[in-house]
Amino acid sequence: MQLEYFFDCSSPWTYLSYARIESICVATGTELVWRPFLVGGVFNTVNQSVYEARANPVPVKARYYQKDLQDWAGFQGITIGNPPVFPVNSVKAMRGCFVAMESGCISEYAGLVFKAYWTDLKDISGDEVLGEVVEASGMSVADFFD
């Protein structure tokens, strides 16, 4: 059996799922199939109202959203902050997922991108941050940006 895992490192909810997806697959004997995609591209196509909601949030809903997100982060044992750049252009980071899949280190790479953005609050659209992630995940920085 396979589980196709569609993810975008710019999504806090995907970070929550990443925290457990591999252990769940191991426990159930399920093959994990990584499927990087751009959630912003989906929003642009089918749900542009999400941008209006971000620009003009309902205060009570926004507070509950943050509380809910923090409750789940605590449950998963991860830290999710408020990145200074949100939403971020995750195109380059997500393209990097394909390089990481070919290199056999997608789990490490994705985890480091999630952590860089949501925990360390770094801008994952920048080459410097991605270079640090690439190196830490065991890939060649030169090959990655080639």
N, CA, C and O atoms as CSV, one atom per row, in Angstrom:
chain,resi,resn,atom,element,x,y,z
A,1,MET,N,N,0.837,-1.164,0.000
A,1,MET,CA,C,0.000,0.000,0.000
A,1,MET,C,C,0.894,1.243,0.000
A,1,MET,O,O,1.980,1.245,0.580
A,2,GLN,N,N,0.416,2.289,-0.658
A,2,GLN,CA,C,1.158,3.538,-0.743
A,2,GLN,C,C,0.341,4.689,-0.165
A,2,GLN,O,O,-0.890,4.680,-0.196
A,3,LEU,N,N,1.050,5.671,0.359
A,3,LEU,CA,C,0.436,6.921,0.783
A,3,LEU,C,C,1.125,8.033,0.010
A,3,LEU,O,O,2.324,8.259,0.172
A,4,GLU,N,N,0.367,8.727,-0.828
A,4,GLU,CA,C,0.903,9.871,-1.546
A,4,GLU,C,C,0.794,11.086,-0.627
A,4,GLU,O,O,-0.295,11.452,-0.185
A,5,TYR,N,N,1.919,11.690,-0.354
A,5,TYR,CA,C,2.005,12.805,0.586
A,5,TYR,C,C,2.248,14.100,-0.181
A,5,TYR,O,O,3.381,14.417,-0.545
A,6,PHE,N,N,1.177,14.838,-0.420
A,6,PHE,CA,C,1.260,16.122,-1.098
A,6,PHE,C,C,1.599,17.184,-0.057
A,6,PHE,O,O,0.899,17.315,0.947
A,7,PHE,N,N,2.659,17.936,-0.289
A,7,PHE,CA,C,3.117,18.878,0.729
A,7,PHE,C,C,3.748,20.115,0.108
A,7,PHE,O,O,4.285,20.074,-0.999
A,8,ASP,N,N,3.670,21.205,0.843
A,8,ASP,CA,C,4.347,22.455,0.504
A,8,ASP,C,C,4.955,22.973,1.797
A,8,ASP,O,O,4.244,23.166,2.783
A,9,CYS,N,N,6.242,23.197,1.803
A,9,CYS,CA,C,6.942,23.619,3.023
A,9,CYS,C,C,6.522,25.000,3.506
A,9,CYS,O,O,6.916,25.415,4.596
A,10,SER,N,N,5.732,25.718,2.718
A,10,SER,CA,C,5.246,27.024,3.156
A,10,SER,C,C,3.940,26.912,3.940
A,10,SER,O,O,3.386,27.926,4.366
A,11,SER,N,N,3.448,25.698,4.133
A,11,SER,CA,C,2.191,25.477,4.853
A,11,SER,C,C,2.456,24.985,6.275
A,11,SER,O,O,3.101,23.953,6.458
A,12,PRO,N,N,1.964,25.713,7.288
A,12,PRO,CA,C,2.179,25.236,8.657
A,12,PRO,C,C,1.452,23.923,8.931
A,12,PRO,O,O,1.912,23.106,9.728
A,13,TRP,N,N,0.328,23.728,8.274
A,13,TRP,CA,C,-0.448,22.503,8.497
A,13,TRP,C,C,0.285,21.302,7.914
A,13,TRP,O,O,0.195,20.197,8.448
A,14,THR,N,N,1.008,21.515,6.821
A,14,THR,CA,C,1.822,20.435,6.266
A,14,THR,C,C,2.993,20.122,7.187
A,14,THR,O,O,3.390,18.964,7.311
A,15,TYR,N,N,3.545,21.135,7.830
A,15,TYR,CA,C,4.626,20.905,8.799
A,15,TYR,C,C,4.125,20.008,9.926
A,15,TYR,O,O,4.839,19.113,10.378
A,16,LEU,N,N,2.913,20.247,10.371
A,16,LEU,CA,C,2.330,19.393,11.413
A,16,LEU,C,C,2.257,17.941,10.947
A,16,LEU,O,O,2.589,17.027,11.701
A,17,SER,N,N,1.827,17.730,9.714
A,17,SER,CA,C,1.713,16.354,9.218
A,17,SER,C,C,3.086,15.727,9.010
A,17,SER,O,O,3.267,14.530,9.236
A,18,TYR,N,N,4.057,16.537,8.577
A,18,TYR,CA,C,5.411,16.023,8.366
A,18,TYR,C,C,5.980,15.421,9.653
A,18,TYR,O,O,6.726,14.443,9.608
A,19,ALA,N,N,5.628,16.003,10.783
A,19,ALA,CA,C,6.164,15.547,12.064
A,19,ALA,C,C,5.856,14.080,12.347
A,19,ALA,O,O,6.554,13.439,13.132
A,20,ARG,N,N,4.818,13.549,11.712
A,20,ARG,CA,C,4.432,12.159,11.997
A,20,ARG,C,C,4.294,11.250,10.782
A,20,ARG,O,O,4.147,10.037,10.938
A,21,ILE,N,N,4.337,11.797,9.607
A,21,ILE,CA,C,3.987,11.016,8.416
A,21,ILE,C,C,4.861,9.771,8.258
A,21,ILE,O,O,4.350,8.702,7.925
A,22,GLU,N,N,6.152,9.892,8.488
A,22,GLU,CA,C,7.033,8.738,8.285
A,22,GLU,C,C,6.810,7.659,9.339
A,22,GLU,O,O,6.795,6.473,9.011
A,23,SER,N,N,6.638,8.049,10.587
A,23,SER,CA,C,6.420,7.039,11.631
A,23,SER,C,C,5.089,6.323,11.430
A,23,SER,O,O,4.977,5.133,11.727
A,24,ILE,N,N,4.094,7.024,10.936
A,24,ILE,CA,C,2.805,6.387,10.644
A,24,ILE,C,C,2.969,5.373,9.519
A,24,ILE,O,O,2.422,4.272,9.582
A,25,CYS,N,N,3.721,5.746,8.493
A,25,CYS,CA,C,3.938,4.817,7.379
A,25,CYS,C,C,4.715,3.582,7.828
A,25,CYS,O,O,4.402,2.466,7.412
A,26,VAL,N,N,5.716,3.775,8.666
A,26,VAL,CA,C,6.476,2.633,9.187
A,26,VAL,C,C,5.566,1.731,10.009
A,26,VAL,O,O,5.588,0.511,9.846
A,27,ALA,N,N,4.771,2.321,10.886
A,27,ALA,CA,C,3.893,1.542,11.773
A,27,ALA,C,C,2.836,0.759,11.008
A,27,ALA,O,O,2.387,-0.293,11.461
A,28,THR,N,N,2.441,1.271,9.854
A,28,THR,CA,C,1.378,0.610,9.086
A,28,THR,C,C,1.901,-0.166,7.888
A,28,THR,O,O,1.120,-0.760,7.144
A,29,GLY,N,N,3.221,-0.165,7.694
A,29,GLY,CA,C,3.791,-0.875,6.557
A,29,GLY,C,C,3.422,-0.247,5.226
A,29,GLY,O,O,3.288,-0.940,4.217
A,30,THR,N,N,3.260,1.062,5.227
A,30,THR,CA,C,2.835,1.793,4.038
A,30,THR,C,C,4.024,2.508,3.408
A,30,THR,O,O,4.836,3.117,4.105
A,31,GLU,N,N,4.116,2.428,2.091
A,31,GLU,CA,C,5.176,3.134,1.374
A,31,GLU,C,C,4.789,4.608,1.245
A,31,GLU,O,O,3.683,4.934,0.813
A,32,LEU,N,N,5.703,5.484,1.621
A,32,LEU,CA,C,5.469,6.924,1.525
A,32,LEU,C,C,5.962,7.416,0.170
A,32,LEU,O,O,7.124,7.219,-0.186
A,33,VAL,N,N,5.069,8.058,-0.582
A,33,VAL,CA,C,5.411,8.624,-1.879
A,33,VAL,C,C,5.333,10.149,-1.745
A,33,VAL,O,O,4.253,10.711,-1.563
A,34,TRP,N,N,6.467,10.794,-1.834
A,34,TRP,CA,C,6.550,12.251,-1.663
A,34,TRP,C,C,6.032,12.949,-2.908
A,34,TRP,O,O,6.430,12.608,-4.022
A,35,ARG,N,N,5.138,13.935,-2.728
A,35,ARG,CA,C,4.555,14.682,-3.839
A,35,ARG,C,C,4.611,16.186,-3.546
A,35,ARG,O,O,3.618,16.769,-3.112
A,36,PRO,N,N,5.763,16.812,-3.780
A,36,PRO,CA,C,5.841,18.253,-3.561
A,36,PRO,C,C,4.944,18.997,-4.550
A,36,PRO,O,O,4.866,18.640,-5.725
A,37,PHE,N,N,4.277,20.027,-4.062
A,37,PHE,CA,C,3.472,20.874,-4.944
A,37,PHE,C,C,3.389,22.272,-4.340
A,37,PHE,O,O,3.768,22.482,-3.188
A,38,LEU,N,N,2.897,23.214,-5.116
A,38,LEU,CA,C,2.791,24.597,-4.663
A,38,LEU,C,C,1.354,24.901,-4.278
A,38,LEU,O,O,0.483,25.014,-5.141
A,39,VAL,N,N,1.111,25.032,-2.986
A,39,VAL,CA,C,-0.242,25.309,-2.517
A,39,VAL,C,C,-0.707,26.679,-3.016
A,39,VAL,O,O,-1.898,26.873,-3.263
A,40,GLY,N,N,0.216,27.626,-3.165
A,40,GLY,CA,C,-0.146,28.937,-3.702
A,40,GLY,C,C,-0.699,28.839,-5.109
A,40,GLY,O,O,-1.601,29.590,-5.480
A,41,GLY,N,N,-0.164,27.919,-5.895
A,41,GLY,CA,C,-0.685,27.702,-7.243
A,41,GLY,C,C,-2.114,27.199,-7.222
A,41,GLY,O,O,-2.925,27.569,-8.071
A,42,VAL,N,N,-2.419,26.358,-6.255
A,42,VAL,CA,C,-3.793,25.865,-6.101
A,42,VAL,C,C,-4.707,27.019,-5.704
A,42,VAL,O,O,-5.784,27.191,-6.274
A,43,PHE,N,N,-4.270,27.811,-4.717
A,43,PHE,CA,C,-5.079,28.965,-4.302
A,43,PHE,C,C,-5.332,29.898,-5.484
A,43,PHE,O,O,-6.452,30.376,-5.665
A,44,ASN,N,N,-4.306,30.158,-6.285
A,44,ASN,CA,C,-4.460,31.049,-7.436
A,44,ASN,C,C,-5.481,30.528,-8.425
A,44,ASN,O,O,-6.160,31.308,-9.092
A,45,THR,N,N,-5.593,29.221,-8.524
A,45,THR,CA,C,-6.490,28.615,-9.493
A,45,THR,C,C,-7.910,28.459,-8.976
A,45,THR,O,O,-8.865,28.741,-9.699
A,46,VAL,N,N,-8.060,28.015,-7.741
A,46,VAL,CA,C,-9.406,27.640,-7.277
A,46,VAL,C,C,-9.922,28.408,-6.068
A,46,VAL,O,O,-11.109,28.312,-5.755
A,47,ASN,N,N,-9.078,29.163,-5.379
A,47,ASN,CA,C,-9.556,29.782,-4.143
A,47,ASN,C,C,-8.837,31.102,-3.867
A,47,ASN,O,O,-8.156,31.241,-2.851
A,48,GLN,N,N,-8.988,32.060,-4.764
A,48,GLN,CA,C,-8.301,33.333,-4.579
A,48,GLN,C,C,-8.818,34.101,-3.370
A,48,GLN,O,O,-8.169,35.042,-2.914
A,49,SER,N,N,-9.967,33.717,-2.849
A,49,SER,CA,C,-10.521,34.406,-1.680
A,49,SER,C,C,-9.619,34.258,-0.454
A,49,SER,O,O,-9.735,35.032,0.495
A,50,VAL,N,N,-8.728,33.277,-0.468
A,50,VAL,CA,C,-7.821,33.102,0.664
A,50,VAL,C,C,-6.944,34.343,0.855
A,50,VAL,O,O,-6.593,34.689,1.983
A,51,TYR,N,N,-6.595,35.007,-0.239
A,51,TYR,CA,C,-5.767,36.207,-0.143
A,51,TYR,C,C,-6.538,37.363,0.491
A,51,TYR,O,O,-5.981,38.122,1.285
A,52,GLU,N,N,-7.796,37.496,0.149
A,52,GLU,CA,C,-8.650,38.521,0.764
A,52,GLU,C,C,-8.796,38.252,2.257
A,52,GLU,O,O,-8.738,39.177,3.068
A,53,ALA,N,N,-8.984,36.994,2.615
A,53,ALA,CA,C,-9.131,36.636,4.031
A,53,ALA,C,C,-7.851,36.938,4.810
A,53,ALA,O,O,-7.916,37.339,5.972
A,54,ARG,N,N,-6.696,36.751,4.187
A,54,ARG,CA,C,-5.429,37.075,4.856
A,54,ARG,C,C,-5.256,38.584,5.007
A,54,ARG,O,O,-4.753,39.062,6.024
A,55,ALA,N,N,-5.680,39.333,3.980
A,55,ALA,CA,C,-5.526,40.787,4.014
A,55,ALA,C,C,-6.477,41.437,5.016
A,55,ALA,O,O,-6.147,42.455,5.624
A,56,ASN,N,N,-7.654,40.843,5.182
A,56,ASN,CA,C,-8.679,41.397,6.073
A,56,ASN,C,C,-9.228,40.307,6.985
A,56,ASN,O,O,-10.385,39.911,6.846
A,57,PRO,N,N,-8.418,39.821,7.908
A,57,PRO,CA,C,-8.871,38.699,8.744
A,57,PRO,C,C,-9.962,39.118,9.733
A,57,PRO,O,O,-10.000,40.256,10.202
A,58,VAL,N,N,-10.833,38.175,10.029
A,58,VAL,CA,C,-11.808,38.360,11.096
A,58,VAL,C,C,-11.038,38.133,12.398
A,58,VAL,O,O,-10.509,37.041,12.605
A,59,PRO,N,N,-10.961,39.127,13.278
A,59,PRO,CA,C,-10.091,39.023,14.459
A,59,PRO,C,C,-10.310,37.772,15.311
A,59,PRO,O,O,-9.344,37.126,15.716
A,60,VAL,N,N,-11.551,37.429,15.584
A,60,VAL,CA,C,-11.821,36.251,16.420
A,60,VAL,C,C,-11.345,34.982,15.717
A,60,VAL,O,O,-10.747,34.105,16.340
A,61,LYS,N,N,-11.613,34.894,14.433
A,61,LYS,CA,C,-11.190,33.722,13.665
A,61,LYS,C,C,-9.659,33.637,13.608
A,61,LYS,O,O,-9.095,32.550,13.732
A,62,ALA,N,N,-8.995,34.769,13.423
A,62,ALA,CA,C,-7.529,34.784,13.356
A,62,ALA,C,C,-6.914,34.340,14.682
A,62,ALA,O,O,-5.935,33.593,14.693
A,63,ARG,N,N,-7.481,34.795,15.793
A,63,ARG,CA,C,-6.965,34.378,17.109
A,63,ARG,C,C,-7.162,32.879,17.314
A,63,ARG,O,O,-6.271,32.193,17.815
A,64,TYR,N,N,-8.332,32.374,16.927
A,64,TYR,CA,C,-8.585,30.944,17.093
A,64,TYR,C,C,-7.659,30.129,16.187
A,64,TYR,O,O,-7.143,29.090,16.597
A,65,TYR,N,N,-7.454,30.596,14.973
A,65,TYR,CA,C,-6.544,29.924,14.040
A,65,TYR,C,C,-5.161,29.776,14.677
A,65,TYR,O,O,-4.576,28.693,14.652
A,66,GLN,N,N,-4.641,30.867,15.247
A,66,GLN,CA,C,-3.323,30.828,15.883
A,66,GLN,C,C,-3.308,29.895,17.095
A,66,GLN,O,O,-2.354,29.143,17.296
A,67,LYS,N,N,-4.363,29.950,17.891
A,67,LYS,CA,C,-4.449,29.065,19.057
A,67,LYS,C,C,-4.484,27.610,18.615
A,67,LYS,O,O,-3.764,26.775,19.163
A,68,ASP,N,N,-5.310,27.307,17.638
A,68,ASP,CA,C,-5.438,25.942,17.127
A,68,ASP,C,C,-4.103,25.448,16.572
A,68,ASP,O,O,-3.686,24.322,16.845
A,69,LEU,N,N,-3.444,26.291,15.798
A,69,LEU,CA,C,-2.146,25.933,15.227
A,69,LEU,C,C,-1.127,25.647,16.333
A,69,LEU,O,O,-0.390,24.664,16.256
A,70,GLN,N,N,-1.083,26.490,17.347
A,70,GLN,CA,C,-0.138,26.290,18.447
A,70,GLN,C,C,-0.484,25.055,19.281
A,70,GLN,O,O,0.409,24.348,19.748
A,71,ASP,N,N,-1.774,24.798,19.466
A,71,ASP,CA,C,-2.179,23.583,20.184
A,71,ASP,C,C,-1.684,22.341,19.452
A,71,ASP,O,O,-1.127,21.434,20.070
A,72,TRP,N,N,-1.886,22.298,18.139
A,72,TRP,CA,C,-1.440,21.146,17.352
A,72,TRP,C,C,0.085,21.052,17.325
A,72,TRP,O,O,0.641,19.956,17.398
A,73,ALA,N,N,0.757,22.186,17.223
A,73,ALA,CA,C,2.226,22.169,17.238
A,73,ALA,C,C,2.733,21.592,18.557
A,73,ALA,O,O,3.663,20.786,18.568
A,74,GLY,N,N,2.130,22.000,19.658
A,74,GLY,CA,C,2.512,21.456,20.960
A,74,GLY,C,C,2.277,19.962,21.033
A,74,GLY,O,O,3.100,19.221,21.570
A,75,PHE,N,N,1.155,19.521,20.495
A,75,PHE,CA,C,0.835,18.094,20.476
A,75,PHE,C,C,1.869,17.315,19.668
A,75,PHE,O,O,2.248,16.204,20.041
A,76,GLN,N,N,2.324,17.899,18.564
A,76,GLN,CA,C,3.302,17.240,17.699
A,76,GLN,C,C,4.739,17.418,18.201
A,76,GLN,O,O,5.654,16.763,17.702
A,77,GLY,N,N,4.938,18.291,19.174
A,77,GLY,CA,C,6.283,18.504,19.701
A,77,GLY,C,C,7.164,19.362,18.821
A,77,GLY,O,O,8.386,19.221,18.835
A,78,ILE,N,N,6.552,20.255,18.051
A,78,ILE,CA,C,7.331,21.151,17.198
A,78,ILE,C,C,6.984,22.599,17.539
A,78,ILE,O,O,5.959,22.882,18.160
A,79,THR,N,N,7.850,23.491,17.125
A,79,THR,CA,C,7.622,24.918,17.328
A,79,THR,C,C,7.250,25.540,15.997
A,79,THR,O,O,7.959,25.378,15.004
A,80,ILE,N,N,6.142,26.248,15.983
A,80,ILE,CA,C,5.728,26.982,14.793
A,80,ILE,C,C,5.586,28.447,15.187
A,80,ILE,O,O,4.759,28.805,16.027
A,81,GLY,N,N,6.411,29.284,14.563
A,81,GLY,CA,C,6.359,30.715,14.816
A,81,GLY,C,C,5.634,31.439,13.700
A,81,GLY,O,O,4.963,30.821,12.873
A,82,ASN,N,N,5.776,32.742,13.684
A,82,ASN,CA,C,5.178,33.585,12.649
A,82,ASN,C,C,6.298,34.168,11.794
A,82,ASN,O,O,6.892,35.182,12.159
A,83,PRO,N,N,6.590,33.534,10.655
A,83,PRO,CA,C,7.685,34.016,9.811
A,83,PRO,C,C,7.445,35.465,9.377
A,83,PRO,O,O,6.308,35.846,9.098
A,84,PRO,N,N,8.496,36.263,9.320
A,84,PRO,CA,C,8.332,37.656,8.904
A,84,PRO,C,C,7.890,37.791,7.447
A,84,PRO,O,O,7.275,38.791,7.077
A,85,VAL,N,N,8.198,36.795,6.623
A,85,VAL,CA,C,7.760,36.791,5.231
A,85,VAL,C,C,6.685,35.714,5.099
A,85,VAL,O,O,6.988,34.521,5.061
A,86,PHE,N,N,5.421,36.152,5.028
A,86,PHE,CA,C,4.313,35.201,4.867
A,86,PHE,C,C,3.198,35.870,4.093
A,86,PHE,O,O,2.766,36.963,4.459
A,87,PRO,N,N,2.721,35.241,3.033
A,87,PRO,CA,C,3.226,33.977,2.506
A,87,PRO,C,C,4.571,34.183,1.809
A,87,PRO,O,O,4.890,35.270,1.327
A,88,VAL,N,N,5.331,33.117,1.776
A,88,VAL,CA,C,6.653,33.151,1.168
A,88,VAL,C,C,6.580,32.526,-0.226
A,88,VAL,O,O,5.737,31.667,-0.486
A,89,ASN,N,N,7.460,32.962,-1.109
A,89,ASN,CA,C,7.569,32.327,-2.417
A,89,ASN,C,C,8.398,31.052,-2.223
A,89,ASN,O,O,9.619,31.111,-2.080
A,90,SER,N,N,7.728,29.916,-2.219
A,90,SER,CA,C,8.395,28.639,-1.931
A,90,SER,C,C,8.801,27.871,-3.184
A,90,SER,O,O,9.188,26.705,-3.099
A,91,VAL,N,N,8.714,28.516,-4.345
A,91,VAL,CA,C,8.984,27.810,-5.606
A,91,VAL,C,C,10.364,27.157,-5.607
A,91,VAL,O,O,10.484,25.967,-5.898
A,92,LYS,N,N,11.396,27.920,-5.288
A,92,LYS,CA,C,12.764,27.378,-5.347
A,92,LYS,C,C,12.953,26.261,-4.319
A,92,LYS,O,O,13.556,25.231,-4.619
A,93,ALA,N,N,12.437,26.469,-3.111
A,93,ALA,CA,C,12.553,25.442,-2.065
A,93,ALA,C,C,11.828,24.168,-2.480
A,93,ALA,O,O,12.316,23.063,-2.243
A,94,MET,N,N,10.662,24.326,-3.100
A,94,MET,CA,C,9.892,23.146,-3.491
A,94,MET,C,C,10.498,22.462,-4.713
A,94,MET,O,O,10.437,21.237,-4.824
A,95,ARG,N,N,11.074,23.222,-5.619
A,95,ARG,CA,C,11.814,22.594,-6.725
A,95,ARG,C,C,12.971,21.775,-6.167
A,95,ARG,O,O,13.316,20.716,-6.690
A,96,GLY,N,N,13.558,22.291,-5.096
A,96,GLY,CA,C,14.642,21.567,-4.441
A,96,GLY,C,C,14.224,20.204,-3.928
A,96,GLY,O,O,15.054,19.305,-3.795
A,97,CYS,N,N,12.940,20.045,-3.640
A,97,CYS,CA,C,12.445,18.736,-3.189
A,97,CYS,C,C,12.670,17.669,-4.248
A,97,CYS,O,O,12.936,16.513,-3.919
A,98,PHE,N,N,12.565,18.048,-5.510
A,98,PHE,CA,C,12.784,17.071,-6.580
A,98,PHE,C,C,14.257,16.672,-6.648
A,98,PHE,O,O,14.574,15.508,-6.888
A,99,VAL,N,N,15.149,17.627,-6.440
A,99,VAL,CA,C,16.581,17.321,-6.379
A,99,VAL,C,C,16.847,16.407,-5.188
A,99,VAL,O,O,17.601,15.440,-5.294
A,100,ALA,N,N,16.226,16.717,-4.060
A,100,ALA,CA,C,16.409,15.903,-2.851
A,100,ALA,C,C,15.862,14.493,-3.040
A,100,ALA,O,O,16.440,13.534,-2.529
A,101,MET,N,N,14.761,14.356,-3.760
A,101,MET,CA,C,14.228,13.007,-4.018
A,101,MET,C,C,15.221,12.206,-4.847
A,101,MET,O,O,15.467,11.033,-4.565
A,102,GLU,N,N,15.794,12.839,-5.873
A,102,GLU,CA,C,16.786,12.154,-6.704
A,102,GLU,C,C,18.040,11.806,-5.905
A,102,GLU,O,O,18.711,10.815,-6.195
A,103,SER,N,N,18.352,12.614,-4.906
A,103,SER,CA,C,19.543,12.394,-4.082
A,103,SER,C,C,19.289,11.460,-2.907
A,103,SER,O,O,20.217,11.099,-2.184
A,104,GLY,N,N,18.031,11.068,-2.716
A,104,GLY,CA,C,17.691,10.148,-1.630
A,104,GLY,C,C,17.635,10.782,-0.253
A,104,GLY,O,O,17.756,10.090,0.757
A,105,CYS,N,N,17.451,12.102,-0.206
A,105,CYS,CA,C,17.412,12.764,1.104
A,105,CYS,C,C,16.211,13.699,1.236
A,105,CYS,O,O,16.300,14.749,1.873
A,106,ILE,N,N,15.097,13.315,0.635
A,106,ILE,CA,C,13.922,14.179,0.664
A,106,ILE,C,C,13.419,14.418,2.082
A,106,ILE,O,O,13.028,15.539,2.407
A,107,SER,N,N,13.420,13.418,2.917
A,107,SER,CA,C,12.921,13.598,4.276
A,107,SER,C,C,13.764,14.620,5.038
A,107,SER,O,O,13.229,15.512,5.695
A,108,GLU,N,N,15.076,14.480,4.943
A,108,GLU,CA,C,15.963,15.409,5.630
A,108,GLU,C,C,15.796,16.821,5.088
A,108,GLU,O,O,15.670,17.781,5.848
A,109,TYR,N,N,15.797,16.933,3.763
A,109,TYR,CA,C,15.688,18.245,3.127
A,109,TYR,C,C,14.368,18.919,3.496
A,109,TYR,O,O,14.365,20.068,3.938
A,110,ALA,N,N,13.259,18.227,3.323
A,110,ALA,CA,C,11.952,18.822,3.629
A,110,ALA,C,C,11.877,19.226,5.096
A,110,ALA,O,O,11.391,20.310,5.421
A,111,GLY,N,N,12.352,18.363,5.976
A,111,GLY,CA,C,12.328,18.679,7.399
A,111,GLY,C,C,13.135,19.920,7.730
A,111,GLY,O,O,12.727,20.735,8.556
A,112,LEU,N,N,14.281,20.059,7.082
A,112,LEU,CA,C,15.120,21.234,7.324
A,112,LEU,C,C,14.507,22.506,6.741
A,112,LEU,O,O,14.655,23.585,7.316
A,113,VAL,N,N,13.821,22.388,5.604
A,113,VAL,CA,C,13.130,23.556,5.040
A,113,VAL,C,C,11.990,23.972,5.965
A,113,VAL,O,O,11.841,25.153,6.279
A,114,PHE,N,N,11.181,22.996,6.402
A,114,PHE,CA,C,10.104,23.313,7.349
A,114,PHE,C,C,10.661,24.020,8.583
A,114,PHE,O,O,10.148,25.060,8.995
A,115,LYS,N,N,11.710,23.448,9.166
A,115,LYS,CA,C,12.289,24.008,10.394
A,115,LYS,C,C,12.853,25.405,10.146
A,115,LYS,O,O,12.655,26.308,10.958
A,116,ALA,N,N,13.551,25.583,9.032
A,116,ALA,CA,C,14.122,26.896,8.725
A,116,ALA,C,C,13.027,27.957,8.663
A,116,ALA,O,O,13.195,29.060,9.184
A,117,TYR,N,N,11.914,27.623,8.027
A,117,TYR,CA,C,10.855,28.610,7.838
A,117,TYR,C,C,9.996,28.790,9.084
A,117,TYR,O,O,9.811,29.912,9.557
A,118,TRP,N,N,9.473,27.691,9.613
A,118,TRP,CA,C,8.465,27.783,10.677
A,118,TRP,C,C,9.042,27.878,12.087
A,118,TRP,O,O,8.414,28.461,12.970
A,119,THR,N,N,10.220,27.317,12.310
A,119,THR,CA,C,10.809,27.357,13.650
A,119,THR,C,C,11.883,28.436,13.754
A,119,THR,O,O,11.891,29.227,14.698
A,120,ASP,N,N,12.791,28.462,12.774
A,120,ASP,CA,C,13.886,29.435,12.806
A,120,ASP,C,C,13.502,30.771,12.174
A,120,ASP,O,O,14.239,31.752,12.272
A,121,LEU,N,N,12.329,30.796,11.520
A,121,LEU,CA,C,11.756,32.019,10.933
A,121,LEU,C,C,12.661,32.657,9.886
A,121,LEU,O,O,12.808,33.878,9.832
A,122,LYS,N,N,13.267,31.806,9.050
A,122,LYS,CA,C,14.132,32.274,7.967
A,122,LYS,C,C,13.346,32.316,6.661
A,122,LYS,O,O,12.363,31.594,6.492
A,123,ASP,N,N,13.786,33.158,5.755
A,123,ASP,CA,C,13.142,33.306,4.449
A,123,ASP,C,C,13.648,32.208,3.509
A,123,ASP,O,O,14.765,32.289,2.998
A,124,ILE,N,N,12.828,31.192,3.288
A,124,ILE,CA,C,13.241,30.038,2.476
A,124,ILE,C,C,13.248,30.328,0.978
A,124,ILE,O,O,13.548,29.438,0.182
A,125,SER,N,N,12.926,31.548,0.583
A,125,SER,CA,C,13.016,31.885,-0.838
A,125,SER,C,C,14.431,32.317,-1.212
A,125,SER,O,O,14.754,32.431,-2.394
A,126,GLY,N,N,15.273,32.558,-0.213
A,126,GLY,CA,C,16.623,33.046,-0.470
A,126,GLY,C,C,17.652,31.947,-0.652
A,126,GLY,O,O,17.584,30.902,-0.006
A,127,ASP,N,N,18.604,32.193,-1.536
A,127,ASP,CA,C,19.648,31.203,-1.827
A,127,ASP,C,C,20.522,30.893,-0.614
A,127,ASP,O,O,20.950,29.752,-0.439
A,128,GLU,N,N,20.787,31.884,0.216
A,128,GLU,CA,C,21.655,31.648,1.374
A,128,GLU,C,C,21.026,30.630,2.325
A,128,GLU,O,O,21.688,29.691,2.766
A,129,VAL,N,N,19.756,30.822,2.633
A,129,VAL,CA,C,19.052,29.890,3.528
A,129,VAL,C,C,18.952,28.520,2.878
A,129,VAL,O,O,19.206,27.506,3.528
A,130,LEU,N,N,18.585,28.479,1.604
A,130,LEU,CA,C,18.487,27.182,0.924
A,130,LEU,C,C,19.845,26.493,0.861
A,130,LEU,O,O,19.924,25.272,0.994
A,131,GLY,N,N,20.906,27.255,0.661
A,131,GLY,CA,C,22.246,26.666,0.657
A,131,GLY,C,C,22.574,25.994,1.980
A,131,GLY,O,O,23.157,24.910,2.003
A,132,GLU,N,N,22.200,26.636,3.084
A,132,GLU,CA,C,22.417,26.039,4.410
A,132,GLU,C,C,21.629,24.741,4.554
A,132,GLU,O,O,22.139,23.749,5.075
A,133,VAL,N,N,20.387,24.756,4.091
A,133,VAL,CA,C,19.528,23.570,4.173
A,133,VAL,C,C,20.092,22.446,3.319
A,133,VAL,O,O,20.164,21.296,3.754
A,134,VAL,N,N,20.487,22.785,2.108
A,134,VAL,CA,C,21.035,21.790,1.181
A,134,VAL,C,C,22.272,21.131,1.781
A,134,VAL,O,O,22.395,19.907,1.777
A,135,GLU,N,N,23.176,21.938,2.289
A,135,GLU,CA,C,24.406,21.400,2.884
A,135,GLU,C,C,24.091,20.510,4.089
A,135,GLU,O,O,24.660,19.428,4.229
A,136,ALA,N,N,23.192,20.964,4.949
A,136,ALA,CA,C,22.836,20.189,6.147
A,136,ALA,C,C,22.126,18.886,5.805
A,136,ALA,O,O,22.174,17.929,6.578
A,137,SER,N,N,21.463,18.846,4.644
A,137,SER,CA,C,20.763,17.616,4.258
A,137,SER,C,C,21.665,16.648,3.506
A,137,SER,O,O,21.238,15.554,3.138
A,138,GLY,N,N,22.916,17.051,3.279
A,138,GLY,CA,C,23.885,16.141,2.680
A,138,GLY,C,C,24.045,16.257,1.179
A,138,GLY,O,O,24.714,15.425,0.566
A,139,MET,N,N,23.449,17.265,0.577
A,139,MET,CA,C,23.586,17.448,-0.867
A,139,MET,C,C,24.687,18.458,-1.166
A,139,MET,O,O,25.116,19.211,-0.291
A,140,SER,N,N,25.130,18.457,-2.404
A,140,SER,CA,C,26.125,19.421,-2.863
A,140,SER,C,C,25.425,20.734,-3.197
A,140,SER,O,O,24.495,20.764,-4.003
A,141,VAL,N,N,25.875,21.813,-2.574
A,141,VAL,CA,C,25.292,23.131,-2.838
A,141,VAL,C,C,25.508,23.512,-4.298
A,141,VAL,O,O,24.600,24.042,-4.938
A,142,ALA,N,N,26.700,23.251,-4.831
A,142,ALA,CA,C,27.001,23.588,-6.224
A,142,ALA,C,C,26.075,22.841,-7.174
A,142,ALA,O,O,25.540,23.436,-8.110
A,143,ASP,N,N,25.879,21.542,-6.946
A,143,ASP,CA,C,24.990,20.754,-7.803
A,143,ASP,C,C,23.542,21.213,-7.665
A,143,ASP,O,O,22.798,21.241,-8.645
A,144,PHE,N,N,23.153,21.567,-6.468
A,144,PHE,CA,C,21.773,21.982,-6.211
A,144,PHE,C,C,21.410,23.221,-7.016
A,144,PHE,O,O,20.332,23.292,-7.606
A,145,PHE,N,N,22.310,24.194,-7.040
A,145,PHE,CA,C,22.022,25.451,-7.727
A,145,PHE,C,C,22.434,25.439,-9.194
A,145,PHE,O,O,22.256,26.438,-9.892
A,146,ASP,N,N,22.981,24.322,-9.671
A,146,ASP,CA,C,23.427,24.216,-11.066
A,146,ASP,C,C,22.261,24.058,-12.006
A,146,ASP,O,O,22.454,23.955,-13.218
